[in-house]
Amino acid sequence: MIERINGLKGLHNLEIQKNQKTSGQNDLNFSQMLKDAINEVNDLQVKSDKMTTDYAAGRITSIEQVTVAAEKASLSLKLTTEVTSKVIEAYKEIMRLQL
C-alpha cells in the first residue's frame, strides 16, 4: 500500500501552536517558523542522501524506500523554492507601493 505523504511538520506545528497561544506571549515568529521549515527540508535532504549511500553500499535492499525518501526531499525542496519566490515577489510588490 502506498504511504500517505504528510505536509511539512513545521507548518502543521504552527497551526497547533497558534491554537495554543498563551496570553501576552508570542509563541512563534515568522523568522523562527522559516528557520524550522528550512531545517526540516535540510533534514529530508540529508536523510535521502544517507539512504542513497546505504543502498549503494548494500545496507538497504529496498529501492522503494530510497525512492520515496528522494521524492519527499525533492518535493519539499520544490515547495520551499516556490514559497521563497512568492515571499520575495510579495516583498517587491510591497516596496513598489506608494504611500
N, C-alpha and C positions, 0 to 999 in steps of 0.2 A: 504494500500500500504506500502511496506517496505521502510523505510527511508534509504537514502544513507549514508554510514559511511565515514566520511571525514578523511583524514590523520591528523597527528599531526599538530596543528596550528603553532607551533614553527618552523617547517621545512618549511611550506608554507611562513610564515612571513620572514624567512631567505632569500628565493628567491626574495621576493618583495624588501627587504632591499638591497639585493645585486644589484638589478637593479637600485636602487635609491641612489647609493653611491655619496657622495659629494667629491669634490677634496680635497686631503690632510687629509681626516678623515677616520678612520677605524670604520665603523658603528657597527660591531658585531664581537666579537672574539669568538673563539671556546669554551672557558670556559663558557662564558655567554650563548651561544646557548645551551650548555649541561645543565646548570642550569635551563634554561627556559623549556627545554623539560622534565626534571625530575620533575619540579614543575607542569607542565601540567599533567603528569602521576599521580602525587600525588593528584591533584585536582579531576581527574576522579575517583580515588580510594575512596576519601572522599565522593564524590557525590554518588557513588554506595552504600557505607556503609549507608549514610543518607537515601537513598531511600529504602534500605532494612529494616532499622529500622522503617521508616514511614509506610511501607507496613505491617510490623508485628504489628504495633500499630493501623492499620486501617485507617490511614490518606491518604493512596494511595490505590485505589481499582484496578488499572490496573497492573497486573503481567507482562504484556508485557513491560511496561516502566522500571520496575525494572530489568527484564531480559536483555533488551537492554543496560541499564546502566552498569550492571555487565559484560556483554560481551565486551563492549567498554573498560572498565577498565582492564579486563583480557588481551585483545589483545594488548593494549598499554603497559602493563607491560611486556608481552612476547616480543614485539618488542624492548623495552628498554633493556631487558636482552640480546637479540641477538646482538643488536648493541654494547652493552658494551663488550660482549665476542669477537666480531670482532675487536674492538678497542684494547683490551688487546692483542689479538693474533697478530695484526699488530705491536704493540709496541714491543712485544717479538721478532718478526721477525727482526725488525729494530735493536734491541740490539744484535742480533746474527750476523749481518753483520760485515765483517771485512773491515777495511779501509786501 
